[in-house]
Amino acid sequence: MITFHIEKPDEKLVPELEDKINNLAKPKGSLGRLEEIALQIGLIQQTLSPVLSNPVNVIYAADHGIADEGVSQSPKEITHQVVYNFLNDGAGVCFLARQHGFNIKIIDAGVDHEFSPNPKLTNKKIRANGTRNFLHEAAMTTEEMELALQYGADVVTDCYKEGCNVISFGEMGIGNTSASSMWMTCLTRIPLIDCVGAGSGLNTEGIKHKYNVLKEALDNYKGDGSTSDIMRHFGGYEMVMAVGGMLRAAELKMVILIDGFIMTNCVLAASRLHPEVLPYCIFGHCGDETGHKRVLNFLKAKPLLDLGLRLGEGSGAVCAYPIVQSAVRMINEMHSFQQESITKYF
């Protein structure tokens, strides 16, 4: 199995970072979260003058066998149709990426569709028709899970080699809120009923059906309960790739922007494997999917935005990026009391 060597940022620089931030020409703490983010990124990069370079939003896409149980409002073919929309620069995250200067990398992790070769699409397909139906069997084999972790990490390595030091992750896969709900309940012990929501638009009856299917799948589970076994049994290829990507990004000391419900559950899984990943993460937003706020609270995460978003694709993380940029501009561009001969005030 792929191994990651992740080190928590060295906190010896904290006093110097705090001193620089506190001596900028403003009342101490008056820029709130911007000050916290600047400190976090300074620690990640081990510098008093952090820089954000070549941001990338990686979108992993795959289909889910559990979708055959009617747990989503959307039919399975939506997955490949939305991938084409990514390729045509027409999806929601695409305009946000253009607005905020992100490159987008689109990865076929296991979409149930055969795409023609396209320079914008990276073929890392694990299994041609997506995962198996976890109501009846494990979604993937151990070998498939390990390959997904490796492929997800490799994509991030490529981004890093191209000069990227800040990265966000998105996903596309009909049925993946169901898989995420299963990860959430198994890894947090939050009751399943509090982890299941509307996904792409289920009504009350649809949510009830979704819960009943997932409850039966949970009752059927006979695994050992380890994080890796939960990932393997209930996950999606795109989700496991995101876990691998997050772990590699932390290993490379990159800033990681976390998106919505699905990606928050991916970082939950990543943190169960390597708790050291969390200091590298900035949580972009609290979404509108049932369970997202609960899993954020479990992780003691403080999201930057609360706009009722539930699109996925990395959209909430990219949308929050200007706040991260503002934090870095603050620590680099604001003058100090000493520079401007201003009497320090509080």
SVG drawing of the C-alpha trace seen along z (x, -y; Angstrom):
<svg xmlns="http://www.w3.org/2000/svg" viewBox="-42 -58 53 68">
<polyline fill="none" stroke="black" stroke-width="0.4" points="0.0,0.0 1.2,-3.5 2.8,-5.2 2.9,-8.9 5.4,-10.8 3.5,-13.8 5.0,-16.2 3.0,-18.7 4.3,-22.3 7.1,-23.3 5.5,-25.7 8.8,-27.4 7.9,-30.2 4.7,-31.0 6.1,-33.8 7.7,-35.6 4.5,-35.3 2.3,-36.5 4.7,-39.4 4.6,-40.4 0.8,-40.2 0.2,-42.0 2.5,-44.8 0.7,-45.6 -0.9,-49.0 -4.3,-47.9 -5.8,-47.0 -4.6,-43.5 -7.0,-40.9 -9.0,-43.4 -8.7,-41.4 -10.0,-38.3 -9.9,-35.1 -7.4,-36.8 -4.9,-36.8 -5.5,-33.2 -5.2,-32.1 -2.0,-34.2 -0.5,-32.5 -1.5,-29.0 -0.1,-29.5 3.1,-31.1 3.5,-27.9 2.8,-25.6 5.4,-27.4 7.8,-28.2 8.1,-31.8 7.1,-35.3 6.3,-36.1 4.1,-33.3 3.2,-33.1 0.4,-31.4 1.4,-29.9 -0.5,-28.4 -3.7,-27.2 -5.2,-24.0 -8.7,-22.5 -8.5,-18.7 -11.8,-17.0 -12.0,-13.3 -15.0,-11.6 -16.4,-8.1 -19.7,-6.2 -21.2,-4.3 -22.9,-1.0 -25.1,-2.1 -26.8,-4.5 -28.6,-1.5 -30.7,-1.5 -32.4,-4.8 -30.5,-6.8 -30.1,-9.8 -32.5,-12.1 -30.2,-12.1 -29.7,-9.1 -26.2,-7.6 -25.6,-9.0 -25.4,-12.5 -21.8,-11.7 -20.4,-11.5 -22.6,-14.3 -21.2,-16.6 -17.7,-15.5 -18.3,-16.7 -19.5,-20.0 -16.2,-20.3 -14.3,-19.6 -16.4,-22.3 -15.6,-24.8 -19.3,-25.2 -19.8,-23.9 -20.2,-25.9 -16.7,-25.4 -15.4,-26.5 -16.5,-30.1 -15.2,-30.3 -11.8,-28.9 -11.6,-31.4 -12.5,-34.2 -10.0,-33.2 -7.1,-32.0 -7.3,-28.3 -6.3,-25.6 -8.6,-22.6 -7.5,-19.0 -10.2,-16.5 -9.6,-12.8 -11.6,-9.8 -11.4,-7.6 -14.1,-5.1 -16.8,-6.8 -19.2,-4.3 -18.6,-5.8 -15.9,-5.5 -14.5,-9.0 -12.6,-9.8 -9.0,-10.9 -9.0,-14.5 -6.0,-16.5 -8.2,-18.0 -9.1,-14.6 -6.7,-12.3 -7.5,-8.6 -7.0,-7.0 -10.0,-4.7 -9.9,-1.9 -12.9,0.0 -14.9,-0.6 -18.3,-0.9 -17.5,-2.3 -17.7,-0.7 -19.8,2.3 -23.1,1.9 -22.1,1.7 -25.6,2.8 -24.6,6.3 -20.8,6.3 -17.7,4.2 -17.6,1.2 -14.0,2.0 -11.2,4.5 -8.2,3.7 -6.0,3.6 -8.4,1.1 -8.4,-1.1 -4.6,-1.1 -4.4,-2.0 -6.9,-4.8 -4.8,-6.3 -1.7,-6.1 -3.4,-7.6 -4.9,-10.4 -1.5,-11.2 0.3,-11.1 -2.0,-13.8 -1.0,-16.1 2.6,-15.3 2.2,-16.5 0.6,-19.7 3.4,-20.3 6.0,-19.8 4.2,-22.4 4.7,-25.0 1.4,-24.6 1.5,-25.2 -2.2,-25.6 -4.7,-23.0 -8.4,-22.3 -10.3,-19.1 -13.7,-18.5 -15.7,-15.4 -18.3,-14.2 -20.2,-10.9 -23.9,-10.2 -24.4,-8.4 -21.4,-9.9 -23.4,-11.7 -24.5,-8.2 -20.9,-6.9 -19.9,-10.0 -22.8,-9.5 -21.5,-6.0 -17.9,-7.2 -19.3,-9.9 -21.3,-7.6 -18.7,-4.9 -15.8,-7.2 -17.5,-9.6 -20.2,-7.4 -22.7,-10.2 -26.0,-8.3 -26.7,-7.6 -30.0,-9.4 -28.0,-12.7 -25.6,-12.0 -28.2,-11.4 -29.5,-14.3 -31.1,-15.3 -28.0,-15.0 -28.8,-16.4 -32.4,-17.1 -34.3,-14.2 -37.7,-15.0 -38.8,-13.7 -39.8,-10.3 -36.6,-10.0 -34.4,-10.9 -36.3,-8.2 -35.7,-5.6 -32.0,-6.6 -31.7,-6.2 -33.4,-2.8 -31.0,-1.6 -28.0,-2.9 -29.2,-1.5 -29.5,2.0 -26.0,1.7 -24.7,0.7 -26.4,3.6 -25.0,5.9 -21.4,4.7 -19.1,7.4 -15.7,5.8 -13.2,4.9 -14.3,1.3 -10.8,-0.1 -10.6,-3.3 -9.1,-1.6 -11.8,1.1 -14.6,-1.5 -13.1,-3.4 -12.9,-0.3 -16.3,1.1 -18.4,-2.0 -16.3,-4.5 -16.1,-5.7 -13.0,-5.7 -13.1,-9.4 -13.3,-9.8 -10.4,-7.5 -8.3,-9.3 -9.2,-12.6 -7.9,-11.1 -4.7,-10.1 -4.4,-13.6 -4.9,-15.3 -2.3,-13.2 0.2,-13.8 -0.5,-17.5 0.2,-17.6 3.3,-15.5 4.5,-18.2 3.5,-21.0 0.9,-22.5 -2.1,-24.6 -5.2,-22.4 -8.6,-24.0 -11.5,-21.8 -14.8,-21.9 -18.2,-20.6 -19.8,-17.5 -18.0,-14.9 -14.6,-16.4 -15.0,-17.1 -15.6,-13.4 -12.6,-12.6 -10.4,-14.8 -12.1,-13.0 -10.9,-9.7 -7.5,-11.2 -7.1,-12.5 -8.0,-9.1 -5.1,-7.7 -2.8,-10.6 -4.0,-13.2 -1.0,-15.5 -3.0,-16.4 -5.4,-18.8 -3.0,-21.7 -2.6,-22.0 -6.3,-22.3 -8.4,-25.4 -12.2,-24.7 -13.8,-26.7 -17.5,-26.7 -20.3,-25.0 -22.7,-23.6 -26.4,-23.0 -26.2,-19.2 -27.5,-17.6 -24.5,-16.4 -21.9,-18.8 -22.1,-21.1 -21.9,-18.1 -18.8,-16.6 -17.2,-20.1 -17.9,-20.4 -16.5,-16.9 -13.3,-18.0 -13.3,-21.3 -13.1,-23.0 -14.1,-26.7 -15.3,-27.2 -14.8,-30.5 -18.2,-30.8 -21.8,-29.8 -23.6,-30.5 -25.9,-27.5 -23.8,-25.8 -24.1,-22.1 -22.8,-21.8 -19.5,-20.1 -16.9,-20.1 -14.6,-22.1 -16.8,-25.1 -17.0,-26.2 -13.3,-25.9 -12.5,-27.9 -15.2,-30.5 -13.4,-31.0 -10.0,-31.4 -10.0,-35.3 -10.3,-35.3 -7.1,-33.2 -5.4,-35.6 -6.5,-38.5 -4.8,-36.9 -1.5,-36.5 -1.7,-40.0 -2.3,-41.3 0.8,-39.8 2.9,-40.8 1.5,-44.2 0.3,-46.0 2.7,-48.4 3.7,-48.1 3.3,-50.7 7.1,-51.3 7.2,-51.8 4.5,-54.5 5.6,-56.0 2.1,-55.3 1.6,-55.0 0.5,-51.5 -3.2,-51.3 -5.5,-48.4"/>
</svg>
